[in-house]
Amino acid sequence: MNKLITILGFAQKAGKIASGETATEQVINRKKACLVLVALDASAGTSAKFM
């Protein structure tokens, strides 16, 4: 798990991570998303939007 967090940190610093609903939608619509992570405590509407 620690290695994953480190890799995500590097990706964030490199500007390769979109966070937030709007930014994530934009990346998906541009077909640039490789992986979308949705938090377990996300609302039902948000979860449905990205599933």
C-alpha positions as CSV (number, residue, x, y, z in Angstrom):
1,M,0.0,0.0,0.0
2,N,2.8,2.4,0.8
3,K,4.3,1.9,-2.7
4,L,1.0,2.7,-4.3
5,I,0.7,5.9,-2.3
6,T,4.2,6.9,-3.3
7,I,3.5,6.3,-7.0
8,L,0.2,8.3,-6.7
9,G,2.2,11.1,-5.1
10,F,4.6,11.2,-8.0
11,A,1.8,11.2,-10.5
12,Q,0.1,14.1,-8.6
13,K,3.3,16.2,-8.6
14,A,3.6,15.5,-12.3
15,G,0.1,16.8,-13.0
16,K,-1.1,13.4,-14.2
17,I,-4.0,13.0,-11.7
18,A,-7.3,14.7,-11.9
19,S,-9.2,15.0,-8.6
20,G,-12.7,16.1,-8.1
21,E,-15.9,15.3,-9.9
22,T,-15.7,18.0,-12.6
23,A,-12.0,17.5,-13.4
24,T,-12.5,13.7,-13.6
25,E,-15.5,14.1,-15.9
26,Q,-13.4,16.3,-18.3
27,V,-10.6,13.8,-18.4
28,I,-13.0,10.9,-19.1
29,N,-14.8,12.9,-21.8
30,R,-11.5,13.6,-23.5
31,K,-10.8,9.8,-23.4
32,K,-7.6,10.4,-21.4
33,A,-8.5,8.5,-18.3
34,C,-6.7,5.2,-17.6
35,L,-8.1,4.6,-14.1
36,V,-10.9,6.1,-12.1
37,L,-10.9,5.6,-8.4
38,V,-14.2,6.3,-6.5
39,A,-14.1,6.5,-2.7
40,L,-16.3,4.1,-0.8
41,D,-18.0,7.0,1.0
42,A,-18.9,8.8,-2.3
43,S,-22.6,9.7,-2.7
44,A,-24.8,7.4,-4.7
45,G,-25.1,9.9,-7.5
46,T,-21.3,10.3,-7.8
47,S,-20.8,6.6,-7.7
48,A,-23.4,6.0,-10.4
49,K,-21.8,8.7,-12.6
50,F,-18.4,6.9,-12.7
51,M,-19.5,3.3,-12.7
